[in-house]
Amino acid sequence: MTIHLLTKRRRHLALAATVASSTLLLTACGSSSGPAADASAAPETTPAASAAPRVALTYDGGIVVLDGTTLELEGDLPLEGFTRLNPAGDGRHALVTVPEGFRVLDLGTWTDSAGSQQSEPKLTDLVFRADTAGHVVQHGDRTVLYADGTSDTTIFTTDDLLDVTDSLPDTETIPGGEPHHGVSVVLEDGTFLTTVGTSESRSGIKVLDAEGNEIARSDECPSVHGEGTTKDEVVVFGCSNGVLAYDSGDITKITAPDEYGRMGNAYLSDASPIVVGDYNSDPDSEGYLLGELALIDTAAKTMKVVDLPEGIEYTFRDVARGPAGEVLIIASDGVLHTLDPATGEITDSTPVLDAWEGPVEWQDPHPALEVVGHTAYITDPVSRKLHAVDITTGGITSSEELPGAPNEIAVVEG
């Protein structure tokens, strides 16, 4: 299961974010300097450019694509079987896990100097080959793909995907060790971090410099899973007894306060040094609902566990970070709760759904949460709808009924 990070605006989009009640509208404007002979004349301006977010949702039988502002249906693409969705990081494409690897989904929305442009969504025939496609990580200017069946890591420059038509961008492949369900990340200086394990167990991470030389390793992370990288390039990996934190060449084990304290997914924000993790302190627990959160201070290298109030539970799909670094949870009580990451205290609550039960299997449709800008997108499998919540005002916009119960979600900002 891959963690889903706040989508980063690409560096070639000079946009400033503004929001109006459940509308995500990014604008950029400029003026041209003309002759000063007529100071009373209005200055010429370039057309306003606005990003056009789109939302992709899987259901049993295909992928639907909605306009991220109006929630109108833009496309319905047939695809059989359970699939996973990950934003590619370029603001336009998503990667769909298929038996052959990572298939490129063009969501058909982009911005140029003339303003927003759109085309029909298309599930392309382009596939990054991978044996048992797993995690997708986007950090800096690179997107990293991990193949569980070989532990090979495939890396490409994220924005190169914008230029593809009938062929994939150039890639680099770093061979893996023993195959296992793992994850890799590449830092801006080329430092490469990847998990270590086998098909039977996973134990930790190793770190290579840009020349491929091993510079650090730790085997103190049983059941290592998931990755999160802060803006200061502190990288956190979840363990069954805490986390590992890599920071400028050093690996620190941050031990959980419980003998069994598993974190498997990290939720990050550029506005906060605190990494939020899902957390389970009961090795005998049944089902997938969790009632605790881990708050990891990546500067102090400490972990605090917060018990959520009774009735507020979540799965790995139900947590995200808001534009100010706040923690958002679409909980089993059907409410979108806002938490202060420094204290874990609930600061706001917005009813969105009816109360819901946890899934029998993690792949089963149940509410999922993604945030772009000031808009929280929440799936509603029971009513077969998508809801968009303005984080600032609490206003809610809902889609018309979808062709199936939404499951996986990926949002691109345009």
ABEGO torsion letter per residue (X at the ends): XBBBBBBBBBAABBBBBBBBGGBBBBBBBBBBBBBAABAABBBBBBBBBBBBBBBBBBBBGEBBBBBAAAGBBABBBBBBEBBBBBBAGAGABBBBBBAAEBBBBBAGBBBBAAEBBBBBBBBBABBBBBBGBBBBBBBEABBBBBBAAAGBBBBBBAAAAAABAABBBBBBBBBBBBBBBBBBBBBAAGBBBBBBEBAABBAEBBBBBAAGBBABBBAABBGBBEBBBBAAGBBBBBBAAEBBBBBGGBBBBBBBABABBBBABBBBBAABABBBBBBBABAABBEABBABBBBBBAAAGBBBBBBBBBGBBBBAAABBBBAAGBBBBBBAAGBBBBBBAAAGBBABBBBABBBBBBBABAABBBBBBBBBEABBBBBBAAAGBBBBBBAAAGBBBBBBBBABBBBBBBBBAX
